[in-house]
Amino acid sequence: MSRSSSARADPLTGPGARAFWTLVGIRVAVWVGTALTLLWDRSPVAATDRDLTLPRFQAYGSHSDLLFNTFTLWDSGWYLEIAEGGYRGEQAAAFFPLYPLLVHALAWVTRSTVVAGVLISLVAAGFAAVAVQRIAAELLPARAARDSVLYLALWPVAFVFTSVYSEGLFLAFAAWAFWAGLQRRPWLAAVLGALAVDTRLIGLALLPALVVLLWSRERRVLLLAPLLLLPAAVGAYAWYLEHRLGDWRAFYESQGAFWLHHRPAAGPLGGLWEAIAQGFHGVAQVVLHLGRASQVSAADEIGTRNALHLVLLVAALWLTWVAWRRLGPAAGVYSVAYLAIILSAPVSYFPLVSLPRFVLGDFPLFLALASLTERRPTARQAVLMGFAAVGGAAAIAFSRNVWIA
């Protein structure tokens, strides 16, 4: 049986089940372990201004409240407020509607929006791992396909898969849409792609990748016409905002008005230049203040973040090139478009804000990394240990209201 036919015959058994439970098992272990660190010290944490005795959102009791609120911070509040009361202002319009809509629906069963949000994130991330494994099985040897899922599960910011964040749901729709494109199933790819777009606007990065996968000289209109569903998904949300808030552009305008993003005149190249400039400035900031830890300022912290995020961007760009060469043009085009969208809307003082979390949606990067380490056991072990160590520290820090993602 060929690699392709083996993947198609495997919905959620064999490697598919292994991928699902690998990701879910790792994320639940980190989730519970981090919750135990909170249980160890339930007193207010003065340095982070989070009172751990007062969960933000209710589950079923004190211990379940603590567990489900472990990572329910920052953007989680916006998703939960939308799920509970809809869009009440333009600031909320930056958060696309599919995820809070599903949270609202499942909360009828769970009787708790926070429980519903975490369960959707975790299960969706598990199904995303199945899709990533299928894609990798089409393009890479079996060992690298398994490692792709492992790297995804251990990515240091993957704790959002056990929080009320939309990354798990977006990744599931995006990865399955790409897999459907690989199978040359245009309607399935288009519907899943549209659902990805209605989860996060960055899902539009799927459009050029699906064009590459579905292009046919003989049947190009028949195969590509369904892809109009992706921009149509944005149009449907804009139509809703016009009726709800009186401004169909609210999702776009709120990014600048409330979330401090701007659009450089040079587009993604302008964002890249800002990231490089701020990153090098951050390096200089760190070097100048080495040995003065007792006097670390907010500017030092932002400088450090800019420097580290620039390193991550360089790594992502390099892996994008690897993906293009080893996985094919479609994977490379998706990563290029994905990073271009991120760079098209930087924040002035922190151009690459949230990049570690956004990387989760750029699944070809994990396949590219797996392909590089497949025959390099030392490098593979170093990546796994590095991801696990940094991920544990990041999870504990985030649970204490330290902004990581």
N, C-alpha and C positions, 0 to 999 in steps of 0.2 A: 504493500500500500504506500502511495506517495505521501510526502509530508503534508501536501495540500489536502488530499482526501482524508487523511487521518484527522486533521484539524476540523474538517467539516462534520465528521462523524462523531464529534466529541462535544456535545452541548455543555454538560456540567458533570461529566464523569472522567475518570482517568486524569490526564494532565489538567483538564479544566477544573476539576474538583480540587486538585492539589494546589493550583494557583489561587483559587478562591480561599481555601482554608489557610494557605501560607500567609496571605496578606491579612486576613481577618484575625488569625491567631497572633501574629506579631503585633498588630495594632491593639488588640484587646489586652495583651500582656503589658505593653507600654502604658496603656490607659489605666489599667488596674494598679500597676506599680506606681504610677504617678499619683493616683488618688490616695494610695497608702501613705505617700510622703506628706500629703495634705492632712490626712487623718492623724499622722504623728504629731503635727503641730497645728491645732485648729485655732490658734490665737491669731489676732490681726497681725499682718506683716507690715510693719511701719514703713519699710523701705519701698514697698510697692503699693501701699494704700489699698490693699484688698483684705477685707474682713472675711476670713474663711469660715466663720460661724454663721454667716448670712448668705446662703446661696442666692444667686440672682434670679433663678427660675426654678419652679417647683416641679419635682417628680412625684415620689410617693411617700417620702419620709426623710428623716435626717440623713441616713446613710446613702439612700438612692439620690437624694438631692446633691450630696457631696460628689458622688460618682459622676452623675450626668453633668454637673457644672465644672468638672475638672478642667476642661478646655473650652467651656462656653463663655468666651470673653470677646471683647472687641467687636468685630463685625457680626458675631453671633447674635448680639442684641438686635441689630437691624433686621436680620432675617426672622427672628422670633416676633418682633413687633409687627412686621408685615404679615406674618402667618396668622397672628392673632387679630389684627385690626385693619389689614389692608394698607394701601399707600395713602398716607395722611399728609405728605408734603413732598416737595421736589427733591429734598436731600435723599429720601429713600429710593427715588427713581433710579439711582445708580445700580441698584440691586435687581437683577432681572427676575422675572416672576415665577418660573417653573418650580424652582426649589421650594420657596415659601408656600406655593400652592400645594405641593405634595405634602409638605409638613402639616399644613392646615388640614388636609384630607386625612392623613394618618392619625392626627391627634384625636379625631373622633373615636378611634379604636383605642389608642394608648391613654387617652384622657390627660395627656401632658404634651405640650408642644416641644419641650426640650427633649423628652424621650423620643418623640417622633423624629425630630431633627437629627439626633445622633444615630438612630437606627437606620434612617435613610442614607446618611453619609457612609456608614460602615458597610451596609449591604451593597450599596452602589459601588463603593470602592472595591469590594470583593468581586463583583461582576466585571468591573473595569480590569481587574487583574486577569480574569479569564480572557477578555478580549486582547489584552497585551500579550498574553501567552500564545493565543492563536496567531496574532500578527507575527510574533517572533518565530513561531513554528513554520510559518510560510517563508521567512527570509533568512533565518539563522539556524545553526545546528542546535540539537536538543539541549545541550548544556547551557549554551548562551540564552536560549529561550527561557529556561528555568531561572537563570541568573537575572534576567530582565525583570521578572516579577519580584525577586528577592531584593534587588536594588530599589525598586519602586516602594516596596513595603517598608524598607529601612531608611528611606530618604529622611533626613533629620526633621523636616517640617511636616511629615506625613501624619503627625498627631491630629491634624485638622480632619482626618478621616473619622475621628471619634469626637467631633465637635459639630456644632451647627454652622458649618461652612459648606459651600456648594461645590467644592473641589471634587469630592468623590462622585457626585452625580454628573458633573460636567465631564470628568474623565471617562466615565462609563459610556456616555453617549458619543463622545468624540472618538474613543478607541473602537467602539462597535461600528460607528459610521465608516471609519477608515477600513476596518475589516470587511464590511459590506462592499466597499469600493474595490478592495482586492479581489472579491468574488464576482465583481462586475454585476452587482445587483443595484441598479441606480435608484429605484424607488425606496428601497430599504435604507440605502446610504443617505438619501436626501431627507427622509423623515427623521432618521436619527441625528443627522447634521442639524436640522432645524430645531430639534429638541435641545441639542447642545447649545445652539445660539440663544435659545430662550432661557437657558441656564446662565450662560455668561456670554457677553458680546464677543469675546475673543474667539468664540466658536467659528466666526467668519474665516478664521485661518484654515478651516477645512475646505473651503470653496476651491482654491487653486489646487489643493492636493487631490480632491475628488475629480476635478477636471482632468488632471494627469492620469488618474487611475481609470476613468471611464471613457477617455477619448477614443473615438473610432472614426476613421475617415468615412466609412460607409453609413454609420448609424449615429453620427454625432448629435443631431438634433434630438433623436429619440432617447439617447443615453444621457445627454446633458440637460435637457429641459427640466427634469425633476429637481435639479439643483437650484432652481429659482425659489424653491421652498426656503432656502437659507436666508436670503435677504428678505423674503416675505415674512419670516418670523420676526425680524426687527420691525417691519412695517406693522405687524399685528400688535406688537407691544407699544409702538408709537401711537397707534390708533386708540388703544386702551388708555394711555396717559392723557391723550387729548380729551377724552370723555371724563376721566377721573380727576385730573388736575388742571385741565384747560391749556396744556402745553405739550404738544406731541414730541418736542425736543428735550423734554425734561431729563431723560436718561443721559443725554449728551451734555447738556448745559450744567447739570449738577456736578459733573466731574471737575469743572473749573470753578464753579461758584462755591462749592462746599468742600470738595476733596482736594483742591489746590493743584489739580493737573492742568497742564497747558499744552497747546499744539505748536511745536516749533515750526517755523516757516519752511525748514528743510525736511520736515517729516521725520521718519525714523533716523535719518542721518543726523539731523539736529539733536535728537534724543541721545544718539550714540555719542556725539561730541560732548554733550552735557555730562553724560555718565563718565566719560574718560576724564574730563576736566575736574569734576567733583571727586572722582576716585583718586586722582593724583594729588589733589589738594588734601584729601583725607589721609593719604600716606604721609604727606609732609606734616600734617597735624599730629599724627601718631608719633612720628620720629622726633619732632620737636618737644613732645611732652613725655617721652619715655623717662621713667624714674620719678615721675611726679604724680603717682597714682592717687595720692591723698588730695590732689587738686584737680581731679578730672572734672571737666565742665560738660555742659550739654553739647557745646561745639565739638569737644573731643569725641563724645559718643557718636554724633552724627558723622564726623570725619572717619571714624573707625568703620561704621556701617557702610559708608560710601566706598571705602577702600575694599572691604570684603565683598560687597555686592559687585564691584567691578571685576574682581577675580572670578566670581561666579559667572558673570556675563561672558568673560573671555572663555571660560571652560564650556559654557553652553554654545557659544559660536563655534568653537573647535569641534564639539560633538555633533553639531549640526552639519559641518563639513564631512565628518566621519559618516554620519547617517546618509548623506547624499551619495557618498561613494560606495558604501557597503550595503545599504538597504534599498537604494534606488531613488530616482528623482522625486517620487510622491512624498516619501518620508522627509526628504530634504526640503522640499517646497513647503510642507506643513510647518516644519521648524522655523524656516526663514520667515514665513508669514506670521507665525505666532510671535516670534521675537520682534518683528517689525511693528506689530500692533502695540506691544508693550512699550517700545521705544518711541512710539508716536504720541504718547501722552505722559511725559515725565512730570515729576514734581520738582520745582526749581531747586530746592535745597537738598533733595534726596531723589535723584532721577530714577533710580531702580527700586523704588519702594515696593515691597512685597514680592520681589523677584524670587526668593526661595520658595514661596508658596506657589507662585505662578508656574515654576518649573514642573510641578506635578502634572500639569495639563499637557506638557510637551513630551509625550511618551516616547517619541523616537530617540530622545536623548538617552533614555535608560537602555534601549536596545543597542544603541551605538556603544555605550559604555560596556555592556555585556559582551559585545563582539570584540572589543579591545582586550578584555581580561580573560577571555575564554581559555587561551593557552598560556596565560601568565598567572600561575597559582599564587605567587607572592603578591602581585598587584591586586588580584581578586580578594585575597584575605585582607589586605590593607584597606581596600574600599569598604568591605563588609564591616570590619572593626571600626573604621573611621565613622561611617554612617551611624553605626549603633551607639558609639560613644557620644558623638555630637548630638545625636537624636535624643538620647536620654537626658543630657544636660538641657537641651532646648525645650523638651517637654516639661521638665520641672520648672524651668524659668518661666515659660509661658503660663503654666498653671498658677503662678504667683503674680500674674498681671504684668510680667516683663514683656514688652512688645518684641516678638520674634518674627511673626509671619504677617 
